[in-house]
Amino acid sequence: MVRRTKEEALETRSTLLDTAERVFSERGVSRTSLADIAKAAGVTRGAIYWHFRDKADLFNAMIARITLPMEDQVCGAWNPSVSDPLAHIRNRLTAVLERTATDPQCRRVFHIVYHKCEYVDEMKEVWKRLGEMRAGCLTHVEQGFRNAIAKGQLPRSVDPHRATIGIYAMVDGLINNWVIDPDYTPLAREAEHMIDLYLNGLRRTPPKRTRTARTRARQRRAAGARSTRASRPA
């Protein structure tokens, strides 16, 4: 009996999250109340409050069903024992894009996150949670780039923090635009090529010029400018 009750509770929770996805997608988050979700799910408001503190808590749980597996995929790159950290970053970020393109639920949730929610009032906590997720992802990818540099997979002239900001912006931008318009690009087919294009650019990062070299370059440019002015007719 206890086991059955637990199973029923989990089933109800899953139904509420499925319903929230559908109603949020149709009406937007700010225009949807917990009462609306309860009515659409065929349960009482009390059933919602049994599982979720408020709309923000429900929204976070809806996101977590999609994003937590993705976070777990990306996190391994930080581990120095990973023999090929660059391949790990490549494969995991490619998988995130491919799943977005092939999983209807994933697309629906990302569409809500990017385009159907205003992060004000009760939803401020959701914005905070999204910020924490982003920070965690950036930290792990940056450490992965550091490991790749240490193992000689990337030149030491690569700035791992800038490289991380860049690849995150690319992946985030691809998802953001694709969930609006899947015709924007065939994401499932192009995901691997997009990531490779970025990583190959990092591999070809030119060596850092020393301060002395930069100073000499400025001096040569200044001398050239003076020579040009001196050669002009009065």
Helices and strands as residue ranges (DSSP letters): H 2-27, H 34-41, H 45-51, H 55-75, G 76-78, H 85-102, H 104-115, G 121-123, H 124-150, H 160-180, G 182-184, H 187-203, H 211-231
